[in-house]
Amino acid sequence: MRVLVFQHLEVEHPGSFREFWRDRNVEWTTVELDAGDEIPPLKGFDLLAVMGGPMDVWEEDQHPWLVAEKAAIRRWVAELKRPYFGICLGHQLLAVSLGGEAKMMASPEVGLGDVSLTDEGRADPLFAGLPERVQTFQWHGVEVTRLPEDAVALASNDAAAVQAMRSGRTPTGSSSIPRSSPRRWRTGGAFPNIGRACRRRLVRTARRISRGKSRRYFRHFAKPRLRSTAI
Protein backbone atom coordinates (compact mmCIF):
# COMPACT_ATOMS: atom_id res chain seq x y z
CA MET A 1 0.00 0.00 0.00
CA ARG A 2 1.24 3.49 -0.86
CA VAL A 3 0.11 6.60 1.01
CA LEU A 4 0.43 10.16 -0.28
CA VAL A 5 0.70 12.69 2.56
CA PHE A 6 -0.09 16.38 2.08
CA GLN A 7 1.77 18.32 4.77
CA HIS A 8 1.40 22.06 5.47
CA LEU A 9 4.11 22.64 8.08
CA GLU A 10 7.23 20.70 9.00
CA VAL A 11 5.98 19.78 12.48
CA GLU A 12 2.46 18.93 11.27
CA HIS A 13 3.45 15.45 10.10
CA PRO A 14 1.58 12.10 10.41
CA GLY A 15 3.02 11.63 13.91
CA SER A 16 2.07 8.32 15.50
CA PHE A 17 0.57 7.03 12.24
CA ARG A 18 4.09 6.53 10.93
CA GLU A 19 4.73 3.90 13.59
CA PHE A 20 1.68 1.89 12.55
CA TRP A 21 2.44 2.30 8.86
CA ARG A 22 5.96 0.99 9.43
CA ASP A 23 4.61 -2.00 11.36
CA ARG A 24 2.35 -2.82 8.40
CA ASN A 25 4.97 -2.21 5.70
CA VAL A 26 3.03 0.73 4.32
CA GLU A 27 5.04 3.12 2.12
CA TRP A 28 4.35 6.84 2.25
CA THR A 29 5.46 9.89 0.31
CA THR A 30 5.26 13.31 1.96
CA VAL A 31 4.57 16.45 -0.06
CA GLU A 32 5.50 19.57 1.94
CA LEU A 33 3.19 22.03 0.21
CA ASP A 34 4.23 25.10 2.23
CA ALA A 35 7.85 24.43 1.24
CA GLY A 36 7.03 24.44 -2.48
CA ASP A 37 6.87 20.68 -3.12
CA GLU A 38 4.90 19.75 -6.22
CA ILE A 39 2.00 17.31 -6.06
CA PRO A 40 3.03 14.10 -7.88
CA PRO A 41 0.76 12.10 -10.21
CA LEU A 42 -2.02 10.72 -8.03
CA LYS A 43 -2.67 7.39 -9.72
CA GLY A 44 0.31 5.67 -8.10
CA PHE A 45 -1.14 5.96 -4.58
CA ASP A 46 -3.81 4.10 -2.64
CA LEU A 47 -4.62 6.54 0.18
CA LEU A 48 -4.42 10.34 0.44
CA ALA A 49 -3.75 11.56 4.00
CA VAL A 50 -4.02 15.33 4.50
CA MET A 51 -2.55 16.78 7.68
CA GLY A 52 -3.28 19.92 9.71
CA GLY A 53 -1.69 23.37 9.68
CA PRO A 54 -2.01 26.92 11.01
CA MET A 55 -3.45 28.36 7.80
CA ASP A 56 -7.16 28.55 6.97
CA VAL A 57 -8.85 26.96 3.96
CA TRP A 58 -9.78 30.35 2.46
CA GLU A 59 -6.28 31.90 2.67
CA GLU A 60 -5.38 31.28 -0.96
CA ASP A 61 -3.81 34.72 -1.35
CA GLN A 62 -1.30 34.01 1.41
CA HIS A 63 -0.90 30.33 0.46
CA PRO A 64 -1.43 29.95 -3.32
CA TRP A 65 -0.69 26.21 -3.19
CA LEU A 66 -4.10 25.73 -1.54
CA VAL A 67 -5.68 26.09 -4.99
CA ALA A 68 -3.76 23.10 -6.41
CA GLU A 69 -4.29 21.12 -3.21
CA LYS A 70 -8.07 21.55 -3.31
CA ALA A 71 -8.11 20.56 -6.99
CA ALA A 72 -6.07 17.43 -6.18
CA ILE A 73 -8.45 16.50 -3.34
CA ARG A 74 -11.47 16.95 -5.62
CA ARG A 75 -9.91 14.76 -8.30
CA TRP A 76 -8.84 12.12 -5.76
CA VAL A 77 -12.29 11.82 -4.21
CA ALA A 78 -14.71 12.67 -7.02
CA GLU A 79 -12.87 11.25 -10.02
CA LEU A 80 -10.48 8.57 -8.76
CA LYS A 81 -12.81 7.60 -5.89
CA ARG A 82 -9.98 6.48 -3.64
CA PRO A 83 -9.72 6.51 0.18
CA TYR A 84 -8.98 9.85 1.82
CA PHE A 85 -8.19 10.62 5.44
CA GLY A 86 -8.05 14.25 6.58
CA ILE A 87 -7.11 15.59 10.01
CA CYS A 88 -7.93 19.11 11.26
CA LEU A 89 -7.10 21.32 8.23
CA GLY A 90 -7.37 18.18 6.10
CA HIS A 91 -10.90 17.72 7.44
CA GLN A 92 -11.85 21.27 6.47
CA LEU A 93 -10.17 20.95 3.06
CA LEU A 94 -12.21 17.85 2.26
CA ALA A 95 -15.42 19.71 3.03
CA VAL A 96 -14.70 22.87 1.03
CA SER A 97 -13.09 21.01 -1.88
CA LEU A 98 -16.34 19.09 -2.38
CA GLY A 99 -18.64 22.10 -2.09
CA GLY A 100 -19.11 22.37 1.68
CA GLU A 101 -18.25 25.32 3.89
CA ALA A 102 -15.91 26.04 6.81
CA LYS A 103 -15.93 29.15 9.03
CA MET A 104 -14.30 30.53 12.15
CA MET A 105 -15.72 29.13 15.38
CA ALA A 106 -17.25 31.31 18.06
CA SER A 107 -14.48 30.04 20.36
CA PRO A 108 -11.43 27.88 19.49
CA GLU A 109 -11.39 24.32 20.75
CA VAL A 110 -8.00 23.51 22.32
CA GLY A 111 -7.07 20.56 24.53
CA LEU A 112 -8.75 17.32 25.47
CA GLY A 113 -12.49 17.04 25.06
CA ASP A 114 -15.26 14.57 24.31
CA VAL A 115 -17.06 14.02 21.03
CA SER A 116 -20.14 11.85 20.52
CA LEU A 117 -20.62 9.52 17.58
CA THR A 118 -23.70 10.07 15.47
CA ASP A 119 -25.86 7.18 14.26
CA GLU A 120 -23.79 7.15 11.06
CA GLY A 121 -20.58 7.25 13.10
CA ARG A 122 -21.57 4.26 15.23
CA ALA A 123 -22.23 2.29 12.05
CA ASP A 124 -19.01 3.36 10.32
CA PRO A 125 -16.09 0.86 10.27
CA LEU A 126 -13.68 3.68 11.13
CA PHE A 127 -15.06 3.82 14.67
CA ALA A 128 -15.63 0.09 15.14
CA GLY A 129 -14.94 -0.92 18.73
CA LEU A 130 -14.93 2.62 20.09
CA PRO A 131 -17.41 3.84 22.70
CA GLU A 132 -20.21 6.19 21.71
CA ARG A 133 -18.43 9.02 23.54
CA VAL A 134 -14.73 9.41 22.69
CA GLN A 135 -12.09 11.63 24.28
CA THR A 136 -10.02 13.45 21.64
CA PHE A 137 -7.27 16.06 21.45
CA GLN A 138 -8.52 19.23 19.76
CA TRP A 139 -6.56 22.16 18.33
CA HIS A 140 -8.67 24.18 15.89
CA GLY A 141 -10.52 27.47 15.51
CA VAL A 142 -12.38 26.64 12.30
CA GLU A 143 -15.32 24.26 11.91
CA VAL A 144 -17.20 22.72 9.01
CA THR A 145 -20.50 24.59 8.94
CA ARG A 146 -22.01 23.03 5.82
CA LEU A 147 -21.41 19.49 4.61
CA PRO A 148 -20.90 18.59 0.95
CA GLU A 149 -24.01 17.29 -0.76
CA ASP A 150 -23.36 13.57 -0.22
CA ALA A 151 -21.62 13.86 3.15
CA VAL A 152 -22.73 12.84 6.64
CA ALA A 153 -21.46 13.83 10.09
CA LEU A 154 -19.86 10.95 12.01
CA ALA A 155 -19.18 12.76 15.30
CA SER A 156 -20.11 16.03 16.98
CA ASN A 157 -20.06 18.00 20.22
CA ASP A 158 -21.33 21.34 21.52
CA ALA A 159 -18.33 23.20 20.07
CA ALA A 160 -18.67 21.90 16.51
CA ALA A 161 -21.55 19.99 14.96
CA VAL A 162 -19.24 18.28 12.44
CA GLN A 163 -16.30 16.81 14.36
CA ALA A 164 -15.90 14.01 11.82
CA MET A 165 -17.45 13.46 8.43
CA ARG A 166 -17.65 11.00 5.57
CA SER A 167 -18.30 12.00 1.98
CA GLY A 168 -19.83 9.29 -0.17
CA ARG A 169 -18.59 5.77 0.47
CA THR A 170 -14.99 6.54 1.33
CA PRO A 171 -13.61 10.10 1.99
CA THR A 172 -13.29 10.85 5.71
CA GLY A 173 -12.09 13.75 7.84
CA SER A 174 -11.78 14.68 11.52
CA SER A 175 -11.21 17.93 13.38
CA SER A 176 -9.41 16.17 16.26
CA ILE A 177 -5.76 15.11 16.24
CA PRO A 178 -5.45 11.32 16.66
CA ARG A 179 -1.87 11.36 15.34
CA SER A 180 -0.52 13.30 18.35
CA SER A 181 2.49 11.81 20.08
CA PRO A 182 3.80 12.41 23.63
CA ARG A 183 6.69 14.45 22.20
CA ARG A 184 4.26 16.66 20.29
CA TRP A 185 2.27 17.27 23.48
CA ARG A 186 5.43 18.19 25.42
CA THR A 187 6.70 20.67 22.84
CA GLY A 188 3.42 22.13 21.64
CA GLY A 189 4.59 21.64 18.05
CA ALA A 190 4.83 24.93 16.19
CA PHE A 191 2.58 26.67 18.71
CA PRO A 192 4.48 26.72 22.04
CA ASN A 193 2.14 29.22 23.72
CA ILE A 194 -0.84 26.95 23.19
CA GLY A 195 1.33 23.97 24.09
CA ARG A 196 2.19 25.47 27.48
CA ALA A 197 -1.45 26.31 28.11
CA CYS A 198 -2.54 22.75 27.37
CA ARG A 199 0.34 20.91 29.01
CA ARG A 200 -0.91 20.72 32.59
CA ARG A 201 -4.34 19.49 31.55
CA LEU A 202 -2.86 17.00 29.10
CA VAL A 203 -0.53 15.53 31.71
CA ARG A 204 -3.30 15.16 34.28
CA THR A 205 -5.61 13.48 31.79
CA ALA A 206 -2.91 11.28 30.27
CA ARG A 207 -2.37 9.69 33.68
CA ARG A 208 -5.94 8.41 33.52
CA ILE A 209 -5.51 6.86 30.08
CA SER A 210 -3.44 3.70 29.86
CA ARG A 211 -0.95 3.35 27.05
CA GLY A 212 -2.77 0.24 25.89
CA LYS A 213 -6.09 2.06 25.60
CA SER A 214 -4.48 4.96 23.73
CA ARG A 215 -2.79 2.62 21.27
CA ARG A 216 -6.13 0.84 20.72
CA TYR A 217 -7.72 4.17 19.76
CA PHE A 218 -4.81 5.07 17.47
CA ARG A 219 -5.02 1.69 15.79
CA HIS A 220 -8.58 2.38 14.59
CA PHE A 221 -7.47 5.67 13.00
CA ALA A 222 -4.34 4.15 11.43
CA LYS A 223 -5.83 1.19 9.59
CA PRO A 224 -4.75 1.20 5.93
CA ARG A 225 -8.32 0.30 4.86
CA LEU A 226 -9.63 3.72 5.87
CA ARG A 227 -12.19 5.21 3.57
CA SER A 228 -12.47 8.87 2.65
CA THR A 229 -12.88 10.35 6.08
CA ALA A 230 -12.18 13.69 7.71
CA ILE A 231 -11.63 14.11 11.43
Secondary structure, DSSP 8 states (H G I E B T S, - for coil): -EEEEEESSTT-S-TTHHHHHHHTT-EEEEEEGGGT-----GGG-SEEEE---SS-TT-TTT-THHHHHHHHHHIIIIIS---EEEETHHHHHHHHHTT-EEEEEEEEEEEEEEEEE-HHHHHSGGGTT--SEEEEEEEEEEEEEE--TTEEEEEE-SS-S-SEEEETTS-EEESB-TT--HHHHHHTTT-HHHHHHHHHHHHHHHTTS-HHHHHHHHHHHH-TT--SEE-
